[in-house]
């Protein structure tokens, strides 16, 4: 008797639970430019994309992805506005640049909290608003029986801190202004606590966070600083989310070399690591 193929959801959850699925689960992400070119290549017209709007467009379905993602938070700012320069809801300034191949990308050109002395001077965007979670709710209701559903909230804490403060300033603060950094990170922790808890309660299969701690061959900060400032805060989040739904899986992304902190991430309950980085 021929084996019945797994659903996309079954395939994903089987692999995550360290069992062998019928094939390797698939998912790929595209820049807006790459997505448009691929859709043109596949002959998809703009009027056909509305059907798959809640899935993030037709590509995840057409390309046989096994999980669908709804993104929220700082990571949604990269391509947020078509104008040459724009400011996102966090106050971070972005500008579009051309690459050598004639494509476009954005870089940060303004860090709004570079000069603050007291974190209470800054007001976080409101992540208690129900409409922020329309995307993940639609994914769950329309596709949740067949596909794995991921709530994505990358650029979670370390990255958001330096997006707001500036990388050089934050690194100096972590050595010379520890009380400030602790207060600052505690303040920033509130957005992901609210957002992650809401998505877990709604029923996502995976909650995805991430902060880039690695360069090509070493960490951006020492393992000791990671354990001082970030491990306890991630541990608090992971524990809370698994208390809301013990079956939820937690995924973490970091670019680069992060071998010294892998055991820390496992110890605090991480289920999935996305460590993709050439030659690291």
Number of C-alpha atoms within 10 A of each C-alpha: 3 4 6 7 11 14 14 21 21 19 24 24 20 17 15 15 11 8 9 12 17 14 11 12 19 14 13 12 10 10 11 12 11 12 15 16 11 14 17 12 9 11 9 14 10 10 7 11 16 12 10 16 13 22 24 17 16 18 21 19 15 11 11 13 18 23 26 26 23 23 19 21 20 19 17 14 18 16 18 14 14 9 10 10 15 20 17 14 14 19 17 20 19 24 19 19 14 10 9 7 6 7 10 14 15 16 13 17 16 18 19 17 21 16 10 11 10 12 17 11 9 15 10 14 12 13 19 12 10 9 9 15 19 11 18 26 21 15 25 23 11 14 17 21 14 16 23 24 26 27 30 27 25 25 21 24 24 19 19 20 19 18 24 20 22 20 16 10 14 19 17 11 16 17 10 11 12 14 10 15 20 17 14 18 18 15 15 20 17 14 20 19 18 15 22 25 20 19 23 24 13 15 21 27 24 23 25 24 20 21 17 21 21 19 16 14 12 15 19 16 14 13 17 12 13 18 13 14 17 16 18 14 16 20 17 13 18 21 13 16 23 16 13 14 16 11 14 20 23 20 20 21 19 20 19 21 22 21 15 13 18 11 10 17 16 12 11 16 16 18 15 17 16 12 17 12 13 9 8 15
